[in-house]
């Protein structure tokens, strides 16, 4: 029996970066053997991004300077869930 494919979305850097380097965050999409990536149009300093949680570190998350970026990331993550459910329905 073959394994069913699922739609996977994630956020992160295109490649490994230095902690003090400013780099764009990418949206990654994977379904079976199909892999796509697109820039989220947000630039983040390496030490302010948590790869595991795919979000800003907690110390930065509540900083008013980043409020628009945090809100954008939160909306994206909500959309990921909605899109995955919709795509799995067919």
C-alpha positions in Angstrom: 0.0 0.0 0.0 1.4 3.4 -1.0 1.6 6.3 1.4 -0.8 9.2 0.8 0.8 12.5 0.0 -0.1 15.6 2.0 0.2 19.3 1.4 3.0 20.8 3.5 3.7 24.5 4.0 6.6 26.0 5.9 8.5 29.2 6.5 12.2 29.7 6.7 15.4 30.9 5.0 16.4 29.7 1.6 19.8 28.6 2.9 21.8 28.8 6.1 22.6 32.3 7.2 24.8 34.1 9.8 22.9 35.2 13.0 23.6 38.9 12.2 22.7 38.7 8.6 19.4 40.2 7.2 17.8 37.7 4.8 14.3 37.2 3.3 11.9 34.6 4.7 10.6 32.1 2.1 7.3 30.2 1.9 8.0 26.6 1.1 5.3 24.2 -0.4 5.7 20.5 -0.8 3.3 17.9 -2.1 4.8 14.5 -3.0 7.7 15.3 -5.4 6.5 18.8 -6.1 8.5 21.5 -4.3 7.9 25.3 -4.6 9.3 28.3 -2.8 8.4 32.0 -2.9 9.6 35.0 -1.0 7.3 36.2 1.8 8.7 39.7 1.2 9.8 40.0 4.9 13.5 40.4 5.8 14.5 39.1 9.2 17.9 39.1 11.0 19.0 35.5 11.6 19.1 35.7 15.4 15.5 37.0 15.5 14.0 34.0 13.7 13.2 30.6 15.3 13.5 27.9 12.6 11.8 25.3 14.8 8.6 27.3 15.4 8.9 29.1 12.1 8.2 32.4 13.7 10.0 35.3 15.5 11.7 34.5 18.8 9.4 35.4 21.7 11.7 38.3 22.8 11.1 39.9 19.4 7.5 38.8 18.8 6.1 41.3 21.3 8.2 44.2 20.2 6.0 46.9 18.6 8.6 47.5 15.9 7.8 44.1 14.5 4.1 44.1 15.0 3.2 44.2 11.3 5.6 41.4 10.4 4.3 39.3 13.3 0.7 39.9 12.2 1.7 39.0 8.6 3.3 35.7 9.7 0.3 34.8 11.9 -2.0 35.4 9.0 0.2 33.2 6.7 0.2 30.4 9.2 -3.6 30.5 9.6 -3.9 30.4 5.8 -1.5 27.4 5.6 -4.0 25.4 7.7 -7.0 26.6 5.7 -5.3 25.9 2.4 -4.1 22.4 3.4 -7.6 21.4 4.5 -9.1 22.7 1.3 -6.4 21.1 -0.9 -6.8 17.7 0.9 -10.6 17.8 0.1 -9.8 17.9 -3.5 
